[in-house]
Amino acid sequence: MCAEKGLVTEKKLENIPTPIDKYYLLVIAIDSYQKNSLSNPVRDADALVKILTTDFTFFQPTDESEISSTRSKDSDIDDIIVYSSLQTKCLYNENATTNKIDDHIRAVHKKIGPNDAFLIYFSGHGDIDENNQTFQLVAYNEELLFTRLYDRSRKYETNCRHLLIIVDACFSGMGKEGIKTEDGTDSSRYYVASCDSDQKAKDGPPGDGSPFSKFLISKLRENETPKPELDSDFFEQFNKNQKAKRTADEIGDRINYKYQSLVSGVPEGASSGKTKLYLTKKKKGRPEPGFLRNSFIKNLGFGIQKQILKDDYSTLYNYLNILILQSYNLDARNFLAKSSFGHSIPESMKSNTEILCDRFEIKDEKLKDAIFTNLLTEKSIKSIVNYFIEKIISIDSKKIFYFLLIDFIDIGKNYVEEIDNFCKEFCLEFCKKHKEVLLQKKDADIGQLFIFFTDVSKNSDGWVKRDFKQVKGLDESNRFNFIDLGNIKPIRKPHFNEWREDILVDKVSTTIQELANDEKILTLFKIDDLNKFTCEHDKFVEKICTHCGFNDEEFKREFSNHMYNFPKMISNGN
């Protein structure tokens, strides 16, 4: 947090930062060391995670596969919740190894965006070398040089807007000893240490928490400003409190200190911009955006399409996939992609993958001409196939998924024969080329190509597979997937009831609980009979989000950017 030091109110801010799209959180805590165990790090980390994901806009996972629990060292303390999503990750005790820390930082680097923020918190032992030159964090299995931790994040200099590292460990003040440089950008690179470079941080009585953690949590909890952050007031209050409690004890042979004092600064070798990282508080009464977003994706129809994908998507011959679909608008098609592709085939598409996407509309030109105009200059089926084969050949051992979206606006029925002829030529040439590449490059990792033909029309009955006689005949013999996803229909009452039953588990949000009332639904959707409920997907999402209190900017950032942005939706489960 790029204030001079510690919780700033909005009135004090001279530079208002750009709103953050996503907050990434990595929390590392070890108390069960093989030697010199501590009492509170995991408990302290758990308290921080809970307040950041409950009261602030850090992502709170809802997928059961990303949530587990472990017992606290103190029997009277609730179970420790452990999150294992990319956006919110907890590494505690035996899981807090240097390799797992490195691996997660690298994984975040692949996904984090230029308008995102990353907070790394460490609680455990800290140490310095014999010459008092190097600060080391003590992971579960070995010591981790602080410079190594920051170096692992150095790639983020151009990848995210804010990077904040908070360390509650002995001698942690040494981590900020470097030359501060300011580059004038709307960004920050900042470090907060619980004690100075010649001090030991206090662990605190068992189950009570460290002095630093207790103070940090209390200030986050009591601050009612919309965007609190660490500032000079925070540091001054903590240092004043510690000074009042000071003891003149000599701690070990290394140091003699009066009281534990907080320090902050820019990590050594880093540059920082002119703005500050805000920790944005959630507005009371409304649901957490990720929870609401996932409820839409899980429950709002597409059952037919999901079943078709399950039945017709062959993972053995999935390098080429031709899909036909009718949709009443493009947002509904993209919503289907999120719901079906992002979740029905998640593992193969989210582990070390790259999503590529091209899209264009067909108006009145020939299909081949449109493809050539938008993608290529050389006009031949062979050139089109070579273009796509080159796109999906793996680089850096990544699995590449290429989506070509070809949308026919209100004219899809006129193009059945032309699509059929094109697909016959294309699929024959593609399968031939694919075999050649595999023979020439036996170690090549070829990804998957998806060609989506969408008839965008509210009045069309949609395409049917039997109309595509030539490509259908090639399907089995040439071993590619030809999938008819049918016709996307608006949300009906059964879909709505499934969604409402799922969303009402949120007992905290008053705006969600209001939806249990049928009269509220009738008023919100301007209908007089719930049995006649029908609503297009994008309009449903917009109405619910407006009811829950999300403004236009929040709606775009938290919902439409995730649910209607085709490649982002598939590569990112949230």
WOWOUR-V597147 format. One record per residue. PHI is phi in radians with two decimals (none if undefined). D_FIRST is the distance of its C-alpha to the first C-alpha in whole Angstrom. Layout:
PHI	D_FIRST
PHI	D_FIRST
//
This chain:
none	0
-1.59	4
-1.59	6
-1.08	9
-2.65	8
0.23	8
none	10
-1.50	10
-1.50	13
-1.12	14
-1.09	17
-1.47	14
-1.43	12
-1.63	14
-2.01	13
-1.49	13
-1.33	11
-1.16	14
-0.99	14
-1.48	13
-1.33	16
-2.43	16
-1.83	13
-1.76	14
-2.35	14
-2.11	16
-2.04	17
-2.06	19
-2.62	21
-2.36	24
-2.09	26
-1.63	30
-1.27	30
-1.16	34
-2.26	33
0.97	32
-1.13	30
-1.94	28
-1.75	28
-2.14	24
-0.92	22
-1.18	23
-1.08	24
-1.11	20
-1.10	19
-1.07	21
-1.11	20
-1.17	16
-1.03	17
-1.11	20
-1.28	18
-1.22	15
-1.53	18
-1.69	20
-1.68	18
-2.02	15
-1.61	16
-1.24	15
-1.19	19
-1.93	22
-1.02	24
-2.09	28
-1.24	30
-1.03	32
-1.24	32
-1.88	28
-2.29	28
-2.49	30
-2.54	30
-2.46	31
-1.35	32
-1.29	30
-1.13	31
-1.81	32
-1.11	35
-1.55	34
-1.73	31
-1.06	30
-0.98	30
-1.45	27
-1.47	26
-2.07	25
-1.69	24
-2.31	25
-1.54	24
-1.11	22
-1.40	19
-2.33	19
-2.24	20
-2.02	21
-2.06	22
-2.06	24
0.85	27
-1.10	29
-1.49	27
-1.58	24
-1.60	26
-1.07	25
-1.13	27
-1.21	25
-1.12	22
-1.02	22
-1.03	24
-1.24	22
-1.07	19
-1.13	22
-1.12	23
-1.11	19
-1.00	19
-1.24	23
-1.94	22
-1.14	18
-1.82	18
-1.17	17
-2.00	15
-1.87	14
-2.25	10
-2.27	11
-1.98	10
-1.99	12
-2.13	13
-2.19	16
-2.36	18
2.91	21
-1.38	23
-2.16	22
-2.60	24
-2.28	25
-1.30	28
-1.08	31
-1.64	30
0.97	27
-1.93	25
-2.21	24
-1.64	21
-2.25	22
-1.53	21
-1.72	24
-1.28	24
-1.17	27
-1.83	30
-2.92	28
-1.38	26
-2.06	23
-1.03	22
-1.04	18
-1.05	19
-1.18	20
-1.05	18
-1.24	15
-1.06	18
-1.09	19
-1.70	16
-1.08	16
-1.04	18
-1.30	15
-0.92	15
-1.98	17
-1.79	17
-2.43	14
-1.33	11
-2.31	8
-2.26	8
-2.20	6
-2.05	9
-2.04	10
-2.24	13
-1.92	16
-2.78	19
-1.03	21
1.11	20
-1.14	17
-1.05	16
-1.14	18
-1.15	15
-1.80	13
-1.37	16
-2.91	17
-1.68	17
-1.38	14
-2.18	15
-2.06	13
-1.76	15
1.37	15
-1.52	14
-1.47	12
-2.81	10
-2.71	7
-2.29	7
-2.46	5
-2.38	7
-2.18	8
-2.06	12
-1.38	14
-2.71	17
-1.39	18
-1.19	20
-1.98	23
-2.15	22
-1.77	23
-1.41	21
-1.45	23
-1.41	24
1.55	26
-1.05	29
-0.93	30
1.41	28
-1.70	26
1.71	23
-1.28	21
-0.97	20
-1.11	16
-1.07	17
-1.03	19
-1.21	17
-1.06	14
-1.09	16
-1.10	18
-1.22	15
-1.13	14
-1.25	18
-1.55	19
-1.31	16
-1.82	18
-1.22	16
-1.05	16
-2.36	12
-1.29	11
-2.68	7
-1.18	6
-2.56	8
-1.10	11
-1.05	13
-1.03	12
-1.15	13
-1.11	16
-1.14	17
-1.10	17
-1.11	18
-1.14	21
-1.09	22
-1.19	22
-1.12	24
-1.17	26
-1.72	27
-1.03	27
-2.19	30
-1.66	32
-1.14	32
-1.60	32
-1.81	30
1.18	32
-1.70	34
-1.48	31
-2.37	29
-2.36	30
-2.30	27
-1.53	27
-2.79	24
-1.29	21
-2.26	18
-1.32	14
-2.35	12
-2.67	9
2.96	9
-1.66	9
-0.98	12
-0.97	15
1.47	17
-1.70	14
-2.08	13
-2.35	10
-1.43	10
-1.60	11
-1.77	8
-2.24	5
-1.45	5
-1.57	7
-1.81	9
-1.41	13
-1.37	15
-1.22	19
-1.37	22
-1.15	24
1.63	28
-2.02	27
-1.33	26
-1.20	23
-0.96	24
-1.09	24
-1.11	27
-1.16	29
-1.03	28
-1.14	30
-1.15	33
-1.11	34
-1.14	34
-1.29	36
-2.08	38
-1.61	39
1.41	42
1.13	43
-1.07	45
-1.12	48
-1.12	46
-1.11	44
-1.19	47
-1.06	49
-1.07	46
-1.10	46
-1.42	50
-1.83	50
-1.48	47
-1.55	49
-1.27	46
-1.34	49
-2.13	49
-1.68	46
-1.20	46
-2.27	47
-2.35	47
-1.83	48
-2.19	47
-2.08	49
-2.73	48
-2.01	48
-2.46	46
-1.30	46
-2.79	43
-1.27	40
-1.06	37
-1.13	39
-1.09	40
-1.18	36
-1.07	36
-1.04	39
-1.05	37
-1.09	34
-1.24	36
-1.65	39
-1.34	37
-1.17	34
-2.14	35
-1.36	39
-2.22	38
-1.29	35
-1.17	35
-1.25	37
-1.91	34
-2.06	31
-1.76	31
0.96	31
-2.11	32
-2.31	31
-1.80	32
-2.02	34
-2.65	36
-2.21	38
-2.52	40
-2.67	42
-1.79	45
-1.78	49
-1.90	50
-2.44	54
-1.54	54
-1.19	55
-1.05	53
-1.05	53
-1.04	53
-1.14	49
-1.14	48
-1.08	49
-1.09	48
-1.48	45
-2.12	44
-2.36	47
-1.94	50
-1.42	52
-1.67	54
-2.73	55
-1.07	54
-1.06	54
-1.18	51
-1.14	49
-1.07	50
-1.03	49
-1.04	46
-1.32	44
-1.05	45
-1.10	43
-1.16	40
-1.77	40
-1.24	41
-1.18	39
-2.18	36
1.07	34
1.09	36
-1.43	34
-1.66	36
-1.84	36
-2.10	37
-1.97	38
-1.94	39
-1.89	41
-1.78	41
-2.01	45
-1.92	45
-1.85	48
-1.60	48
1.11	51
-2.34	53
-1.00	53
-1.05	56
-1.36	58
-1.97	56
-1.01	57
-1.11	60
-1.15	58
-1.10	55
-1.07	57
-1.15	59
-1.07	56
-1.10	54
-1.06	58
-1.10	57
-1.14	54
-1.16	54
-1.08	57
-1.21	55
-1.14	52
-1.09	54
-1.10	56
-1.14	53
-1.04	51
-1.13	54
-1.09	54
-1.11	51
-1.13	51
-1.26	54
-1.31	53
-2.17	49
-1.12	50
-1.67	46
-1.22	45
-1.87	42
-1.64	43
-1.44	41
-2.21	42
-1.99	43
-2.06	43
-1.91	45
-1.76	44
-1.71	47
-2.09	46
-1.57	49
-1.64	47
-2.82	49
-1.47	50
-1.92	53
-1.52	54
-1.42	55
1.57	53
-1.42	54
-2.25	56
-1.03	56
-1.16	60
-1.24	60
-1.71	58
-1.19	62
-1.26	61
-1.23	58
-1.13	58
-1.21	61
-1.47	59
-0.89	57
-1.29	58
-1.19	60
-1.78	57
1.04	54
-2.32	52
-1.66	50
-2.07	51
-2.14	50
-1.71	51
-1.49	48
1.34	50
-2.04	49
-1.27	46
-1.85	47
-1.08	45
-1.18	44
-1.96	47
-1.01	47
-1.02	47
-1.13	44
-1.07	42
-1.09	44
-1.08	42
-1.09	39
-1.14	39
-1.07	40
-1.25	37
-1.31	34
-1.26	36
-1.19	35
-1.36	31
-1.48	33
-1.49	30
-1.32	29
-1.20	32
-1.18	32
-1.28	33
-1.09	36
-1.09	37
-1.33	38
-1.21	41
-1.52	43
-1.06	45
-1.10	46
-1.10	42
-1.15	42
-1.03	46
-1.22	44
-1.10	41
-1.75	43
0.98	46
-2.23	48
-1.97	51
-2.58	52
-1.14	49
-1.15	52
-1.71	52
-1.03	48
-2.69	47
-2.77	44
-1.20	42
-1.00	39
-1.15	37
-1.23	38
-1.09	38
-1.05	34
-1.12	33
-1.14	35
-1.13	34
-1.15	30
-1.12	31
-1.04	33
-1.38	30
1.72	28
-1.49	26
-1.39	26
-1.05	27
-1.15	23
-1.16	22
-1.08	26
-1.13	25
-1.23	22
-1.58	23
-2.16	27
-1.10	28
-1.12	26
-1.65	27
-1.70	30
-2.10	32
-1.58	30
-0.95	33
-1.16	31
-1.15	28
-1.12	30
-1.31	32
-1.38	29
-2.17	27
-1.18	28
-1.89	25
//
